[in-house]
Amino acid sequence: MAPIKFGVGQSVLRKEDDALIRGKGRYTDDHAPQAAAHALMLRSPHAHAKFSLDATAARSLPGVLAILTAVDVKHLGGLPCLFNLPDNPFTGPEYPILASDEVRHVGDAVAFVVAQTLPQARDALEAIAVEWTPLPAAVGAANAVKPGAPQVWPDHAGNVLFDVPIGDKKAVDAVFAKAHAVAEIRIVNPRIITNYMETRAAVCEYDAKRDHLTLTIGSQGSHRLRDILCQNVLKIPVENMRVICPDVGGGFGTKLFPYREYALIAVAAKKLRRTIRWTADRADHFVGDAQGRDNVTTARMALAEDGKFLAMDVDLIGDMGAYLSTFGPYIPHGGAGMLPGLYDIQTFHCRVRTVFTNTVPVDAYRGAGRPEAAYVVERLVDAAARKLGMMPDAIRRKNFIAPRAMPYKTATGKVYDSGDFAAHLKRAMEIGNWKEFPKRAKAAKKLGVVRGIGLASYVEVCGTMGEETANVALDPNGDVTILIGTQSSGQGHQTAYAQLIAEQFGLAPERVHILQGDTDKIATGLGTGGSASIPSGGVSVQRATRKLGASLKEIAADALETSAADLEISDGTVRIAGTDRAISFADLAKRPGVDPAKLNASEKFSSADGTFPNGTHLVEVEIDPATGKIAIVNYVIVDDFGVTLNPLLLAGQVHGGTMQGIGQALMERAYYDPEDGQLVTGTFMDYAVPRAADGTPITFETHNVPCKTNPLGVKGAGEAGAIGSCPAVVNAIIDGLYREYRIDHIDMPATPERVWMAIREHERQHRL
C-alpha cells in the first residue's frame, strides 16, 4: 500500500512555523493588556543569611500598588515536592512562597512588588530596606557531606535528604573480590542552566463577581500547574482558576514546575482586583528557575579477563539545591535505574544520596537523570576498555544485551522490549569510517593537532508521565479539531498529531486543528515531559480518530443506504469502496438528526511501562595542544526510535538535543563560588551556550526496531540527543588525550582552559 500523503512516516513541514517565522506567535507576555500592572521579585544577594526588611518607604512611592512579604502570604502552602521513596519515605523542608527571616540561596525570594509601570516597580525594589546577616554556605554536593560543613537545614544532619541503596551490595562486593580487573572513574556532571529563549512569564486576571482567576503562563502543561497551585498553595477549588498556556518558547523540563511567581501574581491580582503581568529577565532566570544535572559519581566495573562485565558498583551524590523542587529527588534516584545501560550486567549496586546545598533548586532538565546515567556508564565502559587494552567498540559488543534476550529485565527492574544494539553501533562506525581513523589521526598530527574518536551507545526510558486523553471532533466545515492536554513548547505537536489524523482520514494538515493548554476547554492533561507526548498522547489521538471514523461510517452508511462495512475514508470523505458514491465530512457534520455525540470521540492511553529508545553517537574531534581548543569534525548518530512519525521533526529533535549535549560537554557550567555561594556564571558574560559554529553537520539515521509495548510502535525521541552526546564527545576528547599524552580523565565542560592545563600538567610531570 502506498504511503498516505501527510501520513505517518512522511516529512511533513511544520504547520506551526509559518506564524512563528512571520512574528505572529503569541507568547505569554503578548497576552497582557496594556493597562496591566507590572510585578517584580526582590531576591536575595546572599547564598545564606538572616534578614529583616522594611517596605514602608517603598510602599509610599508613586505608582506602587502592593508589596507582598512573607507575612502577607503566610496563609499559603509551600511549593510541594511530588516524589517520595515508597520504602524509605523522607520529609523535606518547607519551600515557602516567600522567605520570612532566612534565605538559603542567591535569588531566594523575599518580596513581590506590584506597580503601575515597570520603572516604578524597579524603584520600589530598590527602596525596600533589607538588613542582611550573612551565614556560612554549603556549596557543592561533595563539600556539603563533609564533616563540619555548614548546615542548610537543621533537621537534615550532614545536609543529606536520603541515602538509599539500589541493588545488592553484598553480591557486588563478592564479585569484585574475585574479578580479574576493576575499572574505576570519578566524574562530575556539572550543573546546567536551561536558558530557553522565552523566559518564564505570567499574566493574571481576577473576576471579582465569580471569584475566579485566569492565569496565562508559558509552561509545559496547564492542568498540573492549576491543580498544584489551587490544591497545595492557594487552597482554593480548582474551578476557581483557569490556566492558559499560549505559544511557549522552549521548556526542556524546567517549565513543567510551579514557581513562586505564579502564586504571588494570583494573590496580588485578587487583592488589587486588577490584571497583573510579570516577565522574568535573564538574570531572574539564572537564579529563579530550577537548574539541572549536578551529580558527583564514583563508578566501578568488575571485569573478566575476556572483557565481560561481571558487576557494577556506583556511588552517586545528587545536589538538590536549597529546596526540593517538584520532582527534584526523583531525578538522581530514577536516573540510577538506567545505570546498567545497554549491557548485560545482572550484579549491580548503587548508593544514591541526595544532598542540600545553598544553591538554586535542581530538577529535571532535558533527559532528567537518564543523561547523567548514560554519561556514567559510557565513560566507565571506555575506562574498562583501556584497562584491558581492548577497543571501545569490541568491549561494547562483548557486553551488549542480545536481541534474542528481549524482553530483558535489568538488574534495576527495567524491561527492555526491543532493540538491536550491535546493529546501530556497527552502522555508526561504518558511516563514521572508523577503520580509517588511524590515517586521519596521523595526518592531523603532521598538522600539529591531535585527533580523537569516541563512542557512546545509550538507552533511556521515557513516555511514563501517565494517562493522556485525546478528544477528536468533526467541525461543521468538515475539518477536525483535537483537544489534548499535552503542551507544545517547540516540538511540533500541531504537525505530528495532524499526521495521525491524515493516516486515517487523509486530511491535509491545514484541515486539522489542535487545541492545547486551556483548562476550561480541555478536561484533563498531563502536559509534556519525559518524551511522552507521542508515545502516550499520540496513541490517544490515533485511537480517538479510529473511534470517530467508525461513527462517521455509521452516519454515512445511513446517508448512502449501504453497510458501514462497505465504506472507506479518504480525503475527508466517506465513500463506498470501488465507487464514486461518497459524502463529505462537511455534509456529514450538517446531516439532520445526527447525534452530536457521534461527531466526536475520546480515548486515553497510558504508557505505564515506558519505551526504551536507544542508539549510538560517534564523534571525532581535533584538539589544538597549543590552545586546548576542541573542534568537532565529524558527528554520526544512529538511533532506534521504533517507528518514525515524521523524519523532519525527528531530525530536529535529535539535532537540538545533541547541541545541548555538546554545550554541556564543552562549555556550559553553573559555577558557584565555594566560599560564599555566589553564582559566578550569572549572566551570558560568564555562562557560555553553544552556537551553530560550536557543532558540526550531523549525519543522522535510524535503525528502528518497533516497540512491542506501544500501539504505535514508537519510542520517545525528544531527549535522546542530549543523552548520547555528552559521553560521546568526552570519550572522543579522552581518546585523543590518552593516545598522545596518556591523560585518561577530564571532567565536563572540557573547556580550552581545562584541556590546556591537563596537557601542561602532563608535560610538567614528564620534565620532573
MARKETOR-135445 format. One record per residue (C-alpha): residue in one letter; x, y, z. Coordinates in steps of 0.5 Angstrom, whole numbers, plus 500, padded with zeros to 3 digits. Each point is the difference from the previous one (the first is absolute). Layout:
// MARKETOR-135445
aXYZ;...
END
This chain:
// MARKETOR-135445
m500500500;a503507498;p501505506;i495504501;k501508499;f502503506;g499494504;v505496505;g507500497;q499506496;s505506500;v494505501;l502507501;r499503507;k493503499;e501505506;d506503497;d497505496;a497504505;l506500504;i505502495;r496506498;g500502507;k493498501;g501496506;r496502506;y504498507;t498502507;d502507500;d497501494;h493499503;a501505506;p495506499;q503507499;a497502507;a503494504;a504502506;h508497500;a503496505;l507498502;m503496505;l505502505;r505495501;s506498505;p507502498;h503495505;a500493500;h498499507;a498506505;k496502505;f496506498;s495505502;l496505496;d496507500;a496501494;t497507503;a503505496;a500495493;r492500501;s500507500;l503501493;p496503495;g496494496;v502495505;l493496501;a503494504;i506497503;l499493503;t504497505;a500493504;v495503505;d495501494;v501493498;k500496506;h493497498;l503497494;g503493500;g507499497;l502497494;p499493500;c505494498;l496495497;f505494500;n502496506;l503493501;p495494502;d504496504;n504506503;p496506501;f503507501;t497506503;g503506496;p500507503;e495505498;y501504493;p497507502;i497504495;l504506503;a505499505;s499503507;d506501504;e506496497;v502499493;r503494497;h503501493;v502506496;g493502496;d496498506;a493504500;v499505506;a495505497;f495501494;v499507497;v494502496;a500507497;q496504494;t506499496;l507496499;p504506502;q496502506;a501492503;r507501499;d500506504;a496496505;l505494500;e506505502;a496504505;i499493504;a505501506;v503493502;e505498505;w504494499;t504496505;p504495495;l500493503;p505494497;a498497494;a501493498;v502500492;g501493496;a497494502;a506496501;n502506505;a493500503;v501493503;k507501503;p500500508;g499507502;a497503494;p495506501;q493497501;v495502495;w494498504;p501498508;d495494499;h505497495;a506498503;g506500495;n496503495;v497493498;l493499498;f500493499;d506495499;v497493497;p503494496;i497497494;g502493498;d504495504;k507503503;k502493503;a499497494;v504505496;d506500505;a500493500;v501500492;f505506501;a504496504;k501495495;a501504494;h506500495;a500507500;v496506502;a499507496;e498506504;i498507499;r498506504;i496505496;v497507501;n493501496;p500508500;r494504502;i497503494;i495506499;t495499495;n500506496;y494499496;m498506495;e494502503;t501502508;r494498504;a494505501;a493500503;v494505499;c495499505;e493503499;y494500506;d493500499;a497502507;k493498498;r502493499;d506500505;h503497494;l508501498;t502499493;l508498500;t503501493;i507497500;g506497496;s500493502;q500492498;g493499503;s495504503;h496494504;r505498504;l502507502;r493502501;d499494505;i506501504;l499508500;c493499503;q500494504;n507501503;v502507500;l494505499;k495495504;i494501495;p496496496;v503498493;e493503497;n502507502;m506500496;r501500492;v507499498;i502501492;c507498497;p501504493;d506499496;v506498504;g507502498;g503494503;g500496506;f505494501;g496497506;t502507504;k493503498;l496494503;f500502507;p496505504;y504506502;r499505506;e498506495;y494496498;a497500507;l502507501;i497503494;a494497502;v500502507;a501507497;a495500495;k495498504;k502505506;l500506495;r494498495;r504501494;t505497495;i507499501;r506498496;w507497502;t505498495;a507498502;d506503498;r506496498;a503501507;d494497503;h500494496;f507499502;v498500508;g493499500;d499494496;a501492501;q507498498;g502494497;r505494501;d506501505;n502493502;v506497503;t501493499;t505494501;a499494496;r504494500;m499494495;a503493502;l503496493;a501493498;e507499496;d496500493;g497507502;k493497502;f497505505;l499496507;a497505505;m499508500;d500504506;v498507501;d500506505;l496506498;i499506503;g495505497;d499507502;m493502502;g502508501;a497503506;y492498499;l497494497;s497502493;t494496497;f504493498;g507502503;p502494504;y497495494;i505503495;p506496503;h496494503;g496499494;g506501495;a504495504;g495495498;m503501493;l508499502;p501493497;g498503493;l500495494;y505495504;d498493503;i502502507;q496496505;t504501506;f499508502;h500504505;c499508501;r500504506;v496506499;r501507504;t496506499;v503506504;f498507501;t505506499;n499507500;t498501492;v494500496;p496494500;v501495495;d495496496;a499497493;y504502494;r499497493;g501493502;a499500507;g505495503;r501496494;p505504497;e504500507;a500492500;a502500493;y506504501;v502496506;v499493496;e503502494;r506504503;l501493504;v500496494;d505504497;a505499506;a498493500;a503499493;r506504502;k501496506;l500493496;g503503494;m494499496;m497504494;p494504503;d495497494;a503493502;i498500507;r493503499;r499495495;k502495505;n495502505;f494502496;i493497502;a499496494;p493501496;r498493502;a501501507;m494505499;p496501504;y505501505;k500502507;t505504503;a503500507;t496506502;g494497497;k499504494;v497495494;y503502493;d495497495;s504501494;g507502496;d506498496;f506504504;a505497496;a497502493;h500507502;l507500502;k502497494;r496505496;a503506503;m507497499;e499499493;i497507499;g506503504;n505496496;w503497507;k505496496;e504505497;f500505506;p508498502;k501503493;r496506502;a504501506;k507499497;a498506495;a498504506;k506499504;k504503494;l496506500;g501501508;v493498502;v498493504;r494496497;g496496505;i494496498;g494498505;l494496501;a494500505;s495494499;y494502504;v493498502;e495504504;v493499503;c494505498;g493501499;t498499507;m496506502;g494496501;e493500496;e498505495;t494501497;a498503493;n493502497;v500501492;a494503498;l497502493;d499507499;p494503496;n504501494;g503493500;d506502503;v503496506;t502503507;i504496505;l499502507;i506497504;g504502507;t507500497;q503506499;s505502494;s506504502;g503500493;q500492499;g495501494;h493497503;q496503495;t503496495;a501494503;y493499502;a498502493;q503495497;l497495505;i493502497;a503500493;e502493501;q492498501;f496506497;g505502494;l499507502;a505506499;p504503506;e496506499;r494497501;v502497507;h500505506;i503499506;l498503507;q504499506;g502504506;d493502503;t497497506;d493503498;k500497494;i504493501;a497496506;t507496501;g507501499;l507497502;g504506496;t506498496;g506497503;g504494500;s499499493;a493498501;s496504495;i500495494;p501493504;s494502504;g496506497;g502497493;v497493502;s493504503;v500504493;q500494496;r495496504;a495506500;t501501493;r498493498;k494500505;l498507497;g501496493;a495495502;s495504502;l500504493;k500494497;e493498503;i498507498;a502500493;a497493500;d493502501;a501506495;l503496495;e495494501;t505495501;s504496505;a506503504;a504494499;d500502492;l503507502;e506503500;i503507502;s505504496;d501508498;g495502505;t494496497;v497493502;r499496493;i497493498;a506497498;g501499493;t495505498;d499508499;r495500505;a502504506;i498505505;s505505503;f502502507;a496506500;d494497498;l500495505;a501506505;k494503498;r495494499;p494501503;g498496506;v507498501;d502498508;p505506501;a504494505;k501497494;l504505497;n506500505;a504494503;s504500506;e505495502;k506499505;f507496501;s505500505;s507497498;a501498507;d506495499;g503506495;t504499494;f508499499;p503504494;n507498499;g506502496;t507501498;h503507500;l507500496;v504507501;e507502497;v504506503;e506504499;i504502506;d505506499;p505499505;a503507500;t493503502;g496494503;k494502495;i496494497;a497500493;i494494499;v502498493;n495494499;y494498503;v496494499;i493498503;v496493499;d494500504;d495495502;f493503501;g496494498;v496504495;t501507497;l494504499;n503506497;p507500498;l501507499;l497501507;l504494503;a507503497;g498507503;q499497507;v507496499;h504506498;g497504505;g501495506;t507499497;m502507500;q498501507;g505494502;i505503496;g499506504;q501496507;a506496497;l504506498;m498507503;e493500505;r501500508;a497504505;y505502505;y499502507;d506503504;p501494505;e502506506;d493504499;g496496496;q499506494;l498498493;v506502497;t498498493;g493504501;t500503493;f502499493;m506503501;d503494504;y495495498;a501497493;v495497496;p501496493;r500504494;a499497493;a507500499;d502496506;g497494497;t500497493;p496497495;i497494503;t499493496;f493497503;e497494498;t495495504;h501492500;n493500503;v497493504;p493501501;c498501508;k496494502;t496503505;n498507497;p494499495;l503505495;g507496501;v503507501;k506501506;g500507502;a505505497;g500507503;e506499505;a504495496;g505504497;a502503507;i501493503;g505497495;s504507498;c504501507;p503494500;a502499493;v503507500;v504499506;n502493498;a503503494;i504505503;i503495505;d501495495;g505506496;l503502507;y501493502;r504498494;e504506500;y501501507;r497494504;i495505503;d494496502;h496505503;i497506499;d493503503;m495504496;p500505498;a506499496;t502507499;p506502496;e503502507;r499493503;v503497494;w506504500;m501500507;a500492500;i505500494;r504505504;e500495506;h502494496;e506504498;r502502506;q499493503;h505498495;r505505501;l501498507;
END
